[in-house]
């Protein structure tokens, strides 16, 4: 078998062809002519009855490179260089050296493989990233308007008043009085255009995923809206990729790093080694659950959140709950079941808690009633009993 290591770049790629005869280095341009010349060279090895296997780094144009190779019947192994420290932390960082290292590890079947998501998931990710860019641009423009109010020394507009056309018109009328309407009008026009584009992207995503089973299951989670459901579905792609719930949590970067040496065990912060968008979406779902905390106070998940919050603060509690939520999502998608509220409630403990609340309430009422005299001795002129409690003789003397 011929093992080929490829150091892929935007304009060119360097290859190291490794076989029993040694190593051979070549360089090709990332153009149609360059790909054709490389495939022609690989066809020579294939014509001799040898199989060709290519290892390549994960980068921006890896998907296109992989598709071109697979059309010619060449096996492609995509690697994540963050897991290949020999390349990432090498003191000799050249294209030839990196290609040779990839070819050597590929030959020994020691190359850490990285899976590419499906075409559909990549399309969803691109739409979500475009929407995120538009939303952030919209926020920047709104902050400029708030800064203009601050510069004029006027009380700032209410939160959310820039969200509607009517509210923006009121702000514009106010600014016209200070002769600043011409400055803000283009910003308002840009906000409206951005809103139309954002709604257009959301409609595309809704039509693309209206019959998606994963999205339907995710929407059954309280606090999970369409944007979070679309994001989680796009970055998980296929739940079968993860053999356990822990691997999904690690993929999201929500698992803490750990260092064990001899008898010393150290745990640190979460790794954040996964997609930031997936991690953010899980945190947003937890924030949605927090907003409904008054209704979900009996949930085991929220009780666990409150316990962590009391010990380590709300920030770490939210991240820890997001990890728990990732475990729940893995079970939901693996078993193809909707979110079960009953699993969040411990029936036995709930009954005990309610019984204890009833007992405490009854005891407080009985204690309060015991303080009121049954046969009041003092009566008012109107034959109404005096509700004041009689003082003991010793306290009367002290008062007198």
N, C-alpha and C positions, 0 to 999 in steps of 0.2 A: 504494500500500500504506500502511496505517495502522500505525505503530509505537508501541507502548505500553510505557512503562517503569513498573515496579511496585516500590515499596519496601515489602516485606512484613514485617509484625510479628505478634505473637501475637494482639492484639486488633483491629487494623485495618490496612489497607494503603492507601497513597497511590499514585495513578496519574497519569502524564503522557501524554496522548494527543497524538501529534505527527503532523501531516500537512502538506500544502502550505499550509494556511491559518494555521498557527502551532501553538501549544501550548495545551492545556487541562488543568487540574488538577482532580482529584476525589478524594474520600476515601470508603472503604467499610469497614464492619465485617466481621470475619472470622466471619460467621455465615451461615446458609443464606439469610437475607433479603439480606445484603450481597452474597454471591456472585450471587444471582439478579438484583439490581439492576445489578451490573457486567456480567453477561452480556447483560442486556436492552439496555444502552448499546452493547455491542459488536455486538449483532444489528442495530442501526440502520446501522452502517457496512457490515456484510455485506450488508444488503438493498440498499444502493446499488451493489453490485457490486465493492466493495473488499475486498481481503484484509486480515486483521488478524493481526499478529504481536506477541507479548508477550514482553518480557524481564524476568526476575525474579531476585533474589538467591537464593543457596543458603542456606537456613536450615531450622529444625526442621519447619515445616509447608509446605515447598515442594512435597513430593510430592503432598499433598492438593490444593493449589492447582493444580498442573499437571494432575492427573487431572480436576478440574472444568472446566478450560479445554479440554482435549482432547476431552471429551465433547461440547462445543459446536462442535468442528471448528476450534479456534483453535490455531495453532502457538505453542509455548512454547519459549523459549531460556533455559536456566538458566545463570547466570554465577557465577563465583567471584570475590568482591570482592577477595580477596588478590592476584589478577592484574590487577585494575582499580584501579590506584593513584589514578586521578582521583577515585574515590569514597572509597577507603580513607584517603587522606592529604590530603583536601581540608580547607582551613581553614574552609570554609562547609559545615557538616555539618547539613543539614536534610532532612526527608523529601521535600519538593518538589524540592530541588536534586538529591538522589540519584536520584529517579525521572526527572527531566529528563535527567540525565547518562546513565542507562541507555538511555533512549529515543533520545538523540542517537547514541550509539555503535551501537545496534541498527540505526538507519536507515543508518549508514555501513558496516554489516557488519563492524564492528571490535570486537564484543563477545566477549570470551573465553568460550567455552562450556564448561560443566562437565556431565559425564554423571552421571545418577543410576543407581544399581545396580538390579538387578531386584528384584521383590517377594520372591522366594525368598531371595535373598542378604540382603536387609534383615531377613527373619525370622530367618535364621541368625545374623546379627550381633546382633540383640536377645537371642536366647537365650544367645549367648556372653557378652554384657555382663552379663546377669543372673547367669550362673554366676560370672563374675569378681567381681561384687559380693558374692555369697555366700561365695566362697573368702576374700576379703579380710576379711569380717566374722568368719569362723572364725579367721583368723590373729590378729585383734585380741583375741578372747576367750582364745585360747591364751596370748597374751602376758600377759594379766592374771593367768592362773594361774601362769605363771613368775614374775611380779612378786610374787605372794603368797608363794611359796617363798623368794624373796630377802628379803622383809620379815621372815620368821620366822627368818632366819639358818640355813636348812637347805640342804643340798646340792640343787641343782636336779635336776628329773627328767631322765631321759635323753632325748636327741633322738628324737622319733618315738614316745615312749611314750603321748602323747595321741592318737595316730592310731587306736588300737583300743579297743574297749569294755573288754577285759581290762586293758589298761594304764591306762585311766582309772579303773577300779575299784580298782586297786592304789594309785593316787594318792589316790583318795577315802578309802580305808581309812587311809592315812597321815595325811591331814588331819583325820580324825575324832579322832585321838589328841590333836591340838592344838585341838580344838573349832572348827575352821574348815570342817567339812564342809557346814554349812548355807549357807555363802557360795559354795562351789564347785558344789554340786549343781545350782542353776539354770543355771550356765554350761555344765556338762556336758550338761544336757538341751537347751540351745540348740545345742550342737555337734552332737548326734545329729540334731536336727531339720534343721539346715543340711545335714548329710551326706545325709539322705534327699532333700532338695530338689535338691542338686547331682547326685545319681545320677538323679533324675527328669529333669532337664534334659539330662543326657548321653544318657539313653535316647531322648529325643525327637530329639536331634541324630543319633544313630545310626540311628534309623528313617527320618529325613528324608533322610539322605545315604548309605544303605547301597548304593544302586545308582548313585551319582554317579561318573562316570568320572574327574573331576579328583581326587577324594579317593582313588580306587583307585590312581591314578598316584603321588600324593604319598606314600602309605603305603609305596611301594617304596623310598623314600629311607631309608637307615639312620639311626636317631636321630630320625625323624619319627613321632610318635605321633598318635592320633586328634585330640586337641585342637588341635595345631599344624596338622594337615592340614585340619581344619574351618575354622580361622581363615584360613589362606592361601586356601582356596577361596572363602570368603565375601567377602574383600576384593579378590581379583582379579576375581571375578564372571565376566567373559568375557575370555579371553586374547586374543581378536581385537581388543580395544580397544587393545592395545599392538602397534605395528608393529615394534618391535625390543626386544631384551633390555635395552638401555640405558634405554628409556622405562619399563620395569617397575621397574628399580632406582631410577630417579628418582621414580617414583610412590610407592615404599616409603620414600622419604626417605633412601636409603643412598648417594646420589651426592654427592660433595663439591662445594661451591660453587666457582666459578671466576670470576676477574676478569681480563680481558685488556685492556690499554690500551697502545697503541703497541708497545714491545718488552718491556713488563713483563707477566709472567704469574704470577698468584697463585692458589694452591689452598688451600682451607681445610677446615673440618670438614664432616661430612655435613649436608645441609640439614635433615633431619627434617621435611620439608614434607608427608609422606604420612601414612597411617593409622598411629598408634602401635601398634595391635594387630598389624598385618601385620609391622611392623619387629620387634616383640618375638617373634613366632612364628618368624621367620627366624633370629633370634639364638638362640632356644631349640633349634632344630634343630642349629645349629653346636655348642651346648653338649653336645647328645646325641652328636655325632660325636667331640667331645673325650673323652667318657667311654669311647669305644671306640678310643682312639688307639693302644693297643697292638696292636690287630688291623688298624688302618687306616694304619699308619705308612708303607706303600708307596704310598699314594694321593698323587697330585700335589696335590690340594686341601689335604691335611693337611701336606704338605711345604712348600707355599706358606705355610700358616698359621704353621708353625714359623719360617720365614724372616722373616715380618713380626713375629712375636712377639719374635725376637731383636733386631730393630732398633728397634721402636716399642712393645713391651709387649703383654701379652695382650689388654687392652681394645680397642685399635685393631685388633689382629689378628682378633679375633672379629667386629667390625663389617665389616672388609674381606672376611672369608670369607663373611659373610652376604650381601654384595653379589654375590660370585661365585656363591653358591648361588641367588640370585634369577635370575641369567643362566641357570644350569642348569635351573631350574624353567621358565623361559620356553621353552626349547628342548623340554623334555619335553612340556609342555602343547600347544605349537604343533604338534609332530610326532606327538602322541598316542602316545608311547612311554614305557616304564617306565625307571626309573633303571638305567643300564648301568654295572656295576662295572668292566667292561673299559675304559671310557673314562677311568677314574681311574688306570689303570696304564699306564705307558709301558713296553711290552714290551722294547724294545731297551735302555733304560737299566736296567731291572730285571735283565736277563740280565747286563749288564756289572757291575752292583753285586754280584750273586751270585758272579760269576767273580772279582771283586776280593776279596770276602770269603774265598773259597776260597784264593786265592793268598796273602793275608795270613796266614791260618791255617797253611798249609803252611810258609811262610817262618819263622813263629814257632816251629813245632815243630822244624824243621831247625836253627834257631839254638840252641834249648834242647838238642837232642841233641849239637850240636857242643861244648857246654861239658862234657859228660860224657866222661871218658877211656875209650877203647875197651879198652885193656889195662892195668888198674890194677896198679901195681907193689907197692903196700902191701896186705898182707893181714892180716886179724885172726887171732888164735889159732884160731878156729873155722873157718879156711879160707874166711871170707866176705870178699869184697873191701871195702876201705874206700872209702866213697862220698865222702869228703872229697877235694877237689881238692888236688893237690900244689902247694905254694907255690914260686915261683921262689927261687933261691939268695939274691938280694939282699934279698927280703922276709923270708927266714928270718933273715938276719943282723940286720936291723932289729928283728925280733921278739925275737931272743935278746938 
